[in-house]
Amino acid sequence: MKKIILIFLFFPFVIFSQQQSDDFYVTKGKGFEFHFLEDNYLLQIDFRGQFRTTFIHDEIPIKDQEFIDEHTNFKINRARIKIGGHAFKPYFKYYFEQDIVGGNLLDYRIMIEKYPFLKLKVGQWKARYSRERIISSGSQQLVDRSILNSIFTIDRQQGISLYGNLQGNGAANFSYWASVFSGTGRSGSSNDDSTFMYLLRLQWNPNGEVLKFTGSDLKIHQKFISSFAIAGVTNTSRYTKFSTAGGGQLPGFEEGVDGQYKIDQFLLETAFKFKGLSWQQEFHYKYIDDRINLNQTTLIGNYVQLGYFFNQSFSQFPKSLEIFARQAFYNPNIDISENNNYEYTVGCNWYFKGHKNKLTFDYSYLKTKTEDKDYMKGNRFQLQWDISIF
């Protein structure tokens, strides 16, 4: 692995020292870009790292002892190599992403994107379900995603998807994603019963333009651009949650067997950007039917997130400074009263070069109903430097 990393880090500099021709040239875009044979072949290489320090709590605490244990954490939160491009024709695309820290192959997918209204993807990737999870960790507005993410995300899955944009004028513009997955998470190449995971996301783009999956209004949109989406997922497996690590269990659920948990969930999502102001919001519903223990659990949650470049209103503020805030809650079982978990976060970004090089600080106040059935309150401070090498 170390040899592969060194090759990718030093290969661009070796290439730059060679003579370029019409059939081959190098540019910088999504990392270093190597163009071959009149741009019928493209190879993109990038490396990204996140260096983070956290005080008191590194992860969202779910047990009493985790609230009591206070410590400062310094770590390389992420270190990844990204390789993508196209082959044969510009519309025949490929992409894979390797996690250097964990040693996991996160993404590997092939896309055929000849027609805007009908595209095809096969492989493994973050399912196009919720905006918060779809947005890359390198393009997030805050240091971390909200407390809802680990509860409601379906994360990376293996499968096939049809998607596209129906390019109507103005309010007649819609996007869609229809996917079939194995339903067992990252590296889950086969389902554990006779059913698959099915996903459908419908997105209305009322301003005639697709709002990209990035945080913050770095472009300072002079035209209001927004997005309204609904999405639904159904799946039967041994798991009640998914993450980068694969399938797992929510707090309070036992390790499952094949086909034990039938899960149906949906979301309502809004987002917009305008003159330095950004907004995103998601409401989640999740129903879990435990077919072994004959128990049913309903979870709900919601977050709202705002960011603003105050330089747009007050010239005294630096152009590179963004202030943000987020409020989130979820209820892990609506049949139990006073069962909500809360997050209140405020902070700021300083952009050296957009999302390619930024410094983020945030403070969170957390109020969590722990596995020990008591409410615990705590504070979290996080500072992160996110940088892409190329």
C-alpha positions as CSV (number, residue, x, y, z in Angstrom):
1,M,0.0,0.0,0.0
2,K,2.8,2.5,0.9
3,K,4.4,1.9,-2.5
4,I,1.1,2.6,-4.3
5,I,0.7,5.8,-2.4
6,L,4.2,7.0,-3.2
7,I,3.6,6.3,-6.9
8,F,0.4,8.4,-6.9
9,L,2.1,11.2,-5.0
10,F,5.2,11.5,-7.2
11,F,3.8,10.4,-10.6
12,P,2.4,13.8,-11.5
13,F,5.7,15.6,-10.9
14,V,7.5,13.0,-13.1
15,I,4.9,13.6,-15.9
16,F,5.3,17.3,-15.7
17,S,9.0,17.0,-16.5
18,Q,8.2,15.2,-19.8
19,Q,7.4,16.9,-23.1
20,Q,3.7,17.2,-23.7
21,S,2.0,16.7,-27.1
22,D,-1.4,17.2,-28.6
23,D,-2.2,13.5,-27.8
24,F,-1.2,14.0,-24.2
25,Y,-1.2,16.9,-21.8
26,V,-1.6,17.6,-18.1
27,T,-3.9,20.1,-16.3
28,K,-5.2,20.8,-12.8
29,G,-8.9,20.4,-12.1
30,K,-10.2,17.6,-9.9
31,G,-6.6,17.1,-8.8
32,F,-4.0,16.4,-11.5
33,E,-5.7,15.5,-14.8
34,F,-4.0,13.5,-17.5
35,H,-5.6,13.8,-20.9
36,F,-4.9,11.3,-23.7
37,L,-5.8,10.8,-27.4
38,E,-7.9,14.0,-28.0
39,D,-9.5,13.8,-24.5
40,N,-11.1,10.4,-25.2
41,Y,-9.2,9.2,-22.1
42,L,-8.9,11.1,-18.8
43,L,-7.2,10.2,-15.5
44,Q,-7.7,12.3,-12.4
45,I,-5.7,11.8,-9.3
46,D,-6.2,13.6,-6.0
47,F,-5.2,13.1,-2.3
48,R,-7.2,14.6,0.6
49,G,-6.4,14.7,4.3
50,Q,-8.4,15.8,7.4
51,F,-6.4,16.7,10.5
52,R,-8.7,17.1,13.5
53,T,-8.5,17.9,17.2
54,T,-11.5,17.4,19.4
55,F,-12.0,18.3,23.1
56,I,-14.2,16.2,25.4
57,H,-16.0,13.9,23.0
58,D,-14.6,12.6,19.7
59,E,-17.8,10.7,18.8
60,I,-21.5,11.3,19.8
61,P,-21.7,9.7,23.3
62,I,-24.5,7.1,23.8
63,K,-23.5,5.8,27.2
64,D,-23.2,7.5,30.6
65,Q,-19.5,6.7,30.9
66,E,-18.8,8.2,27.5
67,F,-20.2,11.5,28.8
68,I,-18.0,11.3,31.9
69,D,-14.8,10.4,30.0
70,E,-13.3,13.7,28.9
71,H,-10.2,13.8,26.8
72,T,-8.6,15.7,23.9
73,N,-8.1,13.9,20.6
74,F,-5.6,14.6,17.9
75,K,-5.9,12.5,14.8
76,I,-5.8,12.1,11.1
77,N,-9.5,11.8,10.6
78,R,-9.3,11.0,6.9
79,A,-6.6,10.4,4.3
80,R,-7.8,9.3,0.9
81,I,-6.7,8.8,-2.6
82,K,-9.3,9.5,-5.3
83,I,-8.9,8.3,-8.9
84,G,-11.5,9.0,-11.6
85,G,-11.9,10.0,-15.2
86,H,-13.3,8.5,-18.4
87,A,-12.2,6.0,-21.0
88,F,-13.0,5.5,-24.7
89,K,-15.6,8.3,-24.7
90,P,-16.2,11.2,-22.3
91,Y,-19.5,9.8,-21.2
92,F,-18.0,6.4,-20.1
93,K,-16.8,7.3,-16.6
94,Y,-15.1,5.6,-13.7
95,Y,-14.2,6.4,-10.1
96,F,-12.7,4.8,-7.1
97,E,-11.6,6.0,-3.7
98,Q,-9.2,4.4,-1.3
99,D,-9.1,5.0,2.5
100,I,-5.5,5.1,3.5
101,V,-6.1,5.2,7.3
102,G,-8.6,2.3,7.4
103,G,-7.3,0.5,4.4
104,N,-10.8,0.2,2.9
105,L,-11.8,0.5,-0.7
106,L,-14.7,2.9,-0.3
107,D,-15.9,3.6,-3.8
108,Y,-15.6,1.8,-7.1
109,R,-18.1,2.5,-9.8
110,I,-18.6,2.8,-13.5
111,M,-21.0,5.3,-15.0
112,I,-22.5,5.7,-18.5
113,E,-23.7,9.3,-18.8
114,K,-24.4,9.9,-22.4
115,Y,-27.9,11.4,-22.0
116,P,-28.7,13.9,-19.2
117,F,-32.1,12.3,-18.7
118,L,-30.9,8.6,-18.5
119,K,-27.7,7.6,-16.8
120,L,-26.5,4.3,-15.5
121,K,-24.2,3.4,-12.6
122,V,-22.9,0.1,-11.3
123,G,-20.5,-0.7,-8.4
124,Q,-20.3,0.6,-4.8
125,W,-20.9,4.2,-3.7
126,K,-22.8,6.4,-1.2
127,A,-26.4,5.8,-2.1
128,R,-28.2,9.0,-3.3
129,Y,-30.6,9.2,-0.4
130,S,-30.0,12.2,1.9
131,R,-28.1,15.4,1.0
132,E,-26.2,15.5,4.2
133,R,-24.6,12.1,3.6
134,I,-24.2,12.5,-0.2
135,I,-22.1,15.6,0.4
136,S,-18.5,14.6,0.6
137,S,-16.7,15.0,3.9
138,G,-14.4,17.3,2.1
139,S,-17.2,19.6,1.0
140,Q,-19.1,19.7,4.3
141,Q,-20.0,23.0,5.9
142,L,-19.4,21.8,9.5
143,V,-16.6,19.6,10.9
144,D,-19.0,16.6,11.2
145,R,-22.5,15.6,10.0
146,S,-25.4,15.9,12.4
147,I,-26.4,13.4,15.0
148,L,-29.1,12.2,12.6
149,N,-26.6,10.8,10.1
150,S,-25.6,7.6,11.8
151,I,-29.2,6.9,12.6
152,F,-30.8,7.3,9.2
153,T,-28.1,7.0,6.6
154,I,-28.0,4.0,4.3
155,D,-24.4,4.9,3.4
156,R,-22.4,3.0,0.9
157,Q,-24.1,0.1,-0.9
158,Q,-23.3,-2.2,-3.9
159,G,-25.8,-2.3,-6.7
160,I,-27.1,-0.6,-9.8
161,S,-28.8,2.7,-10.4
162,L,-30.7,4.6,-13.1
163,Y,-30.7,8.4,-12.7
164,G,-30.9,11.7,-14.6
165,N,-32.2,15.2,-14.9
166,L,-35.4,16.0,-16.8
167,Q,-34.3,19.3,-18.2
168,G,-37.5,21.2,-18.2
169,N,-37.5,25.0,-18.2
170,G,-37.8,26.8,-14.9
171,A,-40.0,25.0,-12.4
172,A,-40.4,22.0,-14.7
173,N,-36.9,20.8,-13.9
174,F,-36.7,17.4,-12.0
175,S,-34.0,14.9,-11.1
176,Y,-34.4,11.3,-10.1
177,W,-32.5,8.3,-8.7
178,A,-33.8,4.7,-8.8
179,S,-31.5,2.1,-7.3
180,V,-31.4,-1.6,-6.4
181,F,-28.7,-2.6,-3.9
182,S,-27.6,-5.7,-2.1
183,G,-28.7,-4.0,1.1
184,T,-25.8,-5.2,3.3
185,G,-23.6,-2.1,3.3
186,R,-20.0,-1.5,2.2
187,S,-18.3,-4.6,0.8
188,G,-21.7,-6.4,1.0
189,S,-21.7,-8.0,-2.4
190,S,-24.7,-10.2,-1.7
191,N,-28.0,-9.8,0.2
192,D,-28.6,-12.0,3.2
193,D,-32.1,-13.1,2.2
194,S,-34.3,-13.2,-0.9
195,T,-34.9,-9.5,-1.1
196,F,-32.9,-6.4,-2.1
197,M,-32.7,-2.8,-1.0
198,Y,-34.8,-0.5,-3.1
199,L,-34.3,3.3,-3.2
200,L,-36.1,6.1,-5.0
201,R,-35.2,9.8,-4.7
202,L,-37.2,12.5,-6.5
203,Q,-35.9,16.0,-6.6
204,W,-37.6,19.2,-7.8
205,N,-35.3,22.0,-9.0
206,P,-37.8,24.9,-9.1
207,N,-35.3,27.4,-10.4
208,G,-34.4,25.4,-13.4
209,E,-30.9,24.5,-12.2
210,V,-29.6,21.5,-10.1
211,L,-28.3,22.6,-6.7
212,K,-24.9,20.8,-6.3
213,F,-24.2,18.5,-3.4
214,T,-21.8,20.8,-1.6
215,G,-22.0,22.8,1.6
216,S,-21.8,26.6,1.8
217,D,-22.5,29.2,-0.9
218,L,-18.8,29.6,-1.9
219,K,-19.9,30.8,-5.4
220,I,-22.0,33.5,-3.9
221,H,-25.0,32.8,-6.2
222,Q,-26.6,36.0,-7.4
223,K,-29.6,33.9,-8.6
224,F,-31.7,32.1,-6.0
225,I,-31.2,28.3,-6.4
226,S,-33.1,25.7,-4.4
227,S,-34.0,22.1,-4.1
228,F,-36.9,20.1,-2.7
229,A,-36.6,16.3,-2.5
230,I,-38.4,13.2,-1.2
231,A,-36.8,9.8,-0.9
232,G,-37.7,6.4,0.3
233,V,-35.9,3.1,1.1
234,T,-37.1,-0.4,1.9
235,N,-34.8,-3.2,2.9
236,T,-34.7,-6.5,4.8
237,S,-31.4,-7.6,6.3
238,R,-29.7,-8.4,9.6
239,Y,-28.8,-4.7,10.1
240,T,-30.6,-1.7,11.5
241,K,-28.0,0.9,10.5
242,F,-25.1,1.5,8.0
243,S,-21.9,3.4,8.1
244,T,-18.5,3.5,6.4
245,A,-17.6,0.4,8.3
246,G,-20.6,-1.5,6.8
247,G,-23.7,-2.9,8.4
248,G,-24.3,-2.6,12.2
249,Q,-26.9,-2.1,14.9
250,L,-28.5,1.0,16.4
251,P,-28.3,1.3,20.2
252,G,-30.8,-1.1,21.8
253,F,-30.9,-3.6,18.9
254,E,-29.3,-7.0,19.2
255,E,-27.0,-8.5,16.6
256,G,-29.3,-9.7,13.9
257,V,-29.7,-12.8,11.8
258,D,-30.5,-13.0,8.0
259,G,-33.7,-11.2,7.2
260,Q,-34.5,-10.3,10.8
261,Y,-35.1,-6.5,10.4
262,K,-37.5,-5.1,7.8
263,I,-36.8,-1.4,7.5
264,D,-38.9,1.2,5.7
265,Q,-37.8,4.9,5.8
266,F,-38.3,8.2,4.0
267,L,-37.2,11.8,4.1
268,L,-38.3,15.2,3.1
269,E,-35.5,17.6,2.2
270,T,-35.0,21.3,1.4
271,A,-31.9,23.3,0.4
272,F,-31.1,26.7,-1.1
273,K,-28.2,29.1,-1.8
274,F,-28.3,32.8,-2.4
275,K,-25.8,35.6,-2.1
276,G,-23.6,33.9,0.5
277,L,-26.5,32.4,2.4
278,S,-27.0,28.6,2.5
279,W,-29.7,26.4,4.0
280,Q,-30.3,22.7,4.2
281,Q,-32.8,20.7,6.1
282,E,-34.0,17.1,6.4
283,F,-36.9,15.4,8.1
284,H,-36.5,11.6,8.6
285,Y,-38.8,8.8,9.4
286,K,-37.7,5.2,10.0
287,Y,-39.8,2.1,10.8
288,I,-38.0,-1.1,12.0
289,D,-39.9,-4.4,12.2
290,D,-38.0,-7.0,14.2
291,R,-39.4,-10.2,12.7
292,I,-37.7,-12.5,15.3
293,N,-38.6,-10.7,18.5
294,L,-41.9,-9.3,17.0
295,N,-41.1,-5.8,18.0
296,Q,-41.8,-2.6,16.0
297,T,-39.9,0.7,16.4
298,T,-40.5,4.1,14.8
299,L,-37.8,6.7,14.7
300,I,-38.0,10.3,13.6
301,G,-35.5,13.2,13.3
302,N,-34.9,16.6,11.8
303,Y,-32.1,19.1,11.3
304,V,-31.8,22.6,10.0
305,Q,-28.4,24.1,9.0
306,L,-27.6,27.7,8.0
307,G,-24.4,29.4,6.9
308,Y,-23.6,32.9,5.8
309,F,-20.7,35.0,4.5
310,F,-21.3,38.2,6.5
311,N,-19.0,40.1,4.1
312,Q,-22.0,40.1,1.7
313,S,-23.8,42.5,4.2
314,F,-20.9,44.1,6.1
315,S,-17.6,44.8,4.3
316,Q,-15.8,44.8,7.7
317,F,-16.0,41.0,7.7
318,P,-13.3,39.0,5.8
319,K,-14.4,37.5,2.5
320,S,-12.9,34.1,3.6
321,L,-15.0,33.9,6.8
322,E,-18.3,32.0,7.0
323,I,-20.4,31.6,10.1
324,F,-22.7,28.6,10.5
325,A,-25.3,27.1,12.9
326,R,-27.2,23.8,13.1
327,Q,-29.9,22.4,15.3
328,A,-30.8,18.7,15.2
329,F,-32.9,16.2,17.1
330,Y,-34.0,12.6,16.7
331,N,-36.3,10.3,18.7
332,P,-35.1,6.7,18.7
333,N,-38.5,5.4,19.7
334,I,-41.6,7.7,19.4
335,D,-43.6,5.3,21.8
336,I,-41.4,6.5,24.7
337,S,-42.1,10.1,26.0
338,E,-39.3,12.6,26.6
339,N,-37.0,10.5,24.4
340,N,-35.4,13.1,22.1
341,N,-31.7,13.5,21.5
342,Y,-30.5,17.1,20.7
343,E,-27.6,18.8,19.1
344,Y,-26.9,22.6,18.9
345,T,-23.8,23.6,16.9
346,V,-22.3,26.9,16.0
347,G,-18.9,27.7,14.3
348,C,-17.0,29.2,11.4
349,N,-15.0,28.3,8.3
350,W,-11.9,30.1,7.0
351,Y,-11.4,29.3,3.3
352,F,-7.9,29.4,2.0
353,K,-8.9,27.8,-1.3
354,G,-12.6,26.8,-1.1
355,H,-13.2,23.3,0.1
356,K,-9.8,22.3,-1.2
357,N,-8.1,24.1,1.8
358,K,-10.1,25.3,4.7
359,L,-10.0,25.5,8.5
360,T,-13.1,24.8,10.5
361,F,-14.0,25.3,14.1
362,D,-17.3,24.4,15.8
363,Y,-18.8,24.1,19.2
364,S,-21.7,21.6,20.0
365,Y,-24.0,21.3,23.0
366,L,-25.3,17.7,23.2
367,K,-28.2,16.4,25.1
368,T,-28.5,12.6,24.7
369,K,-30.7,9.9,26.1
370,T,-28.1,7.2,26.7
371,E,-28.4,3.5,26.7
372,D,-28.5,3.7,30.5
373,K,-31.9,5.5,30.1
374,D,-30.7,8.8,31.6
375,Y,-30.3,12.2,29.9
376,M,-26.7,13.3,29.7
377,K,-25.5,16.8,28.7
378,G,-22.1,17.8,27.4
379,N,-20.0,20.1,25.2
380,R,-17.8,19.4,22.3
381,F,-15.2,21.6,20.6
382,Q,-13.7,20.6,17.3
383,L,-11.0,22.1,15.1
384,Q,-10.2,20.7,11.7
385,W,-7.9,21.4,8.7
386,D,-9.1,19.9,5.5
387,I,-6.7,20.0,2.5
388,S,-6.5,18.4,-0.9
389,I,-2.9,18.1,-2.0
390,F,-3.3,18.6,-5.8
